[in-house]
């Protein structure tokens, strides 16, 4: 899907957001073509919840990992 002929993508930084990341992903508008979640060294269930939230997603999905927290 595209919006006015444009490809739309979203980058979501994620650090220790297990309680919020699923809702964040599941409420993205339908016009989004791709999503990249950057896990910034989370040690909680952030990654598991991301993977669960994108199981039935209609957009292209990428997950990047920092092995340790870089930006907090």
C-alpha positions as CSV (number, residue, x, y, z in Angstrom):
1,X,0.0,0.0,0.0
2,X,1.2,3.5,-0.5
3,X,0.0,7.0,0.3
4,X,-0.3,9.3,-2.7
5,X,2.2,7.2,-4.6
6,X,4.8,7.4,-1.8
7,X,6.3,4.6,0.2
8,X,6.0,5.3,3.9
9,X,8.2,3.8,6.6
10,X,8.5,4.1,10.3
11,X,11.5,3.6,12.5
12,X,10.7,2.8,16.1
13,X,13.4,3.0,18.7
14,X,12.7,0.6,21.6
15,X,14.3,0.2,25.0
16,X,12.6,-1.6,27.8
17,X,9.1,-0.9,26.4
18,X,7.5,-4.3,26.7
19,X,4.2,-2.8,28.0
20,X,3.9,-0.3,25.1
21,X,5.5,-1.7,22.0
22,X,2.6,-4.1,20.9
23,X,0.0,-1.3,21.0
24,X,2.4,1.1,19.2
25,X,2.9,-1.4,16.4
26,X,-0.7,-2.6,16.2
27,X,-2.1,1.0,15.9
28,X,0.1,2.1,13.0
29,X,-2.1,3.4,10.1
30,X,-2.7,1.1,7.2
31,X,-0.8,3.3,4.8
32,X,2.6,2.3,6.4
33,X,4.6,0.2,4.0
34,X,7.5,-0.8,6.3
35,X,8.5,-0.7,9.9
36,X,11.9,-1.0,11.4
37,X,12.2,-1.5,15.2
38,X,15.6,-0.8,16.7
39,X,16.0,-2.7,19.9
40,X,18.4,-0.7,22.0
41,X,19.7,-3.4,24.3
42,X,16.4,-4.2,26.0
43,X,16.5,-6.9,28.6
44,X,12.8,-7.2,29.2
45,X,10.2,-8.8,26.8
46,X,10.4,-6.0,24.2
47,X,11.6,-8.2,21.4
48,X,9.1,-11.0,22.1
49,X,6.3,-8.5,22.1
50,X,7.5,-6.9,18.9
51,X,7.6,-10.3,17.2
52,X,4.1,-11.1,18.5
53,X,2.7,-7.8,17.3
54,X,4.0,-8.2,13.7
55,X,2.8,-11.7,13.2
56,X,-0.2,-10.6,11.2
57,X,1.1,-7.3,10.0
58,X,0.5,-6.1,6.4
59,X,3.8,-4.1,6.2
60,X,7.4,-5.1,5.6
61,X,9.2,-5.6,8.9
62,X,12.8,-5.3,10.1
63,X,14.2,-5.7,13.6
64,X,17.7,-4.4,14.4
65,X,19.5,-5.0,17.7
66,X,22.1,-3.1,19.7
67,X,23.6,-5.7,22.1
68,X,23.9,-3.0,24.8
69,X,21.9,0.2,25.4
70,X,23.4,3.1,23.5
71,X,20.9,6.0,23.7
72,X,19.3,6.1,27.2
